Amino acid sequence: MIQEKILDFLKREQDYVSGEEVSEHLKITRQALWKHISELRNLGYDIVAVPHLGYSLVSIPDRLFAFEVSHQLNTRFIGKKVYYFESLPSTMETALQLGIKGVPEGTVVVAETQTKGRGRLGRSWFSPKYKGLYFSLILRPEILPNQASILTLLSAVSICETIKEALGLDIQIKWPNDLLAQHKKLGGILTELDAEMDEVRFVNIGIGLNVNNDKKSLFASAISLKELKREAINRIDLLKEILRKIELNYLLFQDKGSVSVIDKWREYNITLGRRVRVYCQKEHIEGEATDIDLDGGLLVRKDSGITEKVMAGDVVFCK
Ligand code: BTN
């Protein structure tokens, strides 16, 4: 896309870029260049034009445009293709359609807001416009359907690592994939499969993160990165870092198996060692959360001494 190429030029230069140079390089007329610059301005790019000097990029908008996310991402396959939407019912639905169509592994669907954002266990996911990250990532791993939970844990770990490294903040994981800070919900992950009994066609990993939400606009049980950091967070950089980290951990998982994920998950978890009640469908079991096994299931030792494995559910801590 020509506008992307113009932006590449402007981003490379701290100073002014001459209109003549850009138009010659891109083989377009000066008038066409001017038209594209106006369109970029309409998208929110602050580009100044000074006679005899040329154009200079002052700032870019806080929008997760596909070409911004892919720009210098330097991954092997994640985020090579990004679909951007101002608004979607849910990125899960769009990613499902794209997955069925056969889009390549690593394709990302991003929305600035969702009108029917979905959480786990039939809940909804509050997705206010331009405030958070709401995206789905399509992976095509060679695993059995019952191993897919590992990818949820892998994503949770990747987000914790990114937030630690990029923002210096400590985030915890409540089994299986609630991302918490100060005991409040910062984000969540919803994983859906398109699979047969013995084959996964693709996995659709949906990630929702409260980023620049103000305290007053959040539920009392929720928190945002802005609130934790006390400053606005660059959502484009954060999304790119998360995608890079997921790829790194995914490659590690393919190389070394689930131990690489589980070991990291243990570091960030706040569930193990606690007395918990796990609600799964209409039942619940209570006991000590002793460990997770290699397919991501939670092991709960009941008071009877018997240990049960839970693959999905909602954990409540008992005092
Ligand atoms: C949870 O219940 O904790 C999981 C929340 C997952 C929300 C994300 S936002 C992007 C993707 N699209 C959705 O509709 N849900 C997931």
Boltz pocket constraint, residues with backbone or C-beta under 6 A from the ligand:
constraints:
  - pocket:
      binder: B
      contacts: [[A, 89], [A, 90], [A, 91], [A, 92], [A, 114], [A, 116], [A, 117], [A, 118], [A, 119], [A, 120], [A, 121], [A, 123], [A, 125], [A, 133], [A, 134], [A, 135], [A, 136], [A, 177], [A, 178], [A, 187], [A, 188], [A, 189], [A, 190], [A, 206], [A, 207], [A, 208], [A, 209]]
      max_distance: 6.0
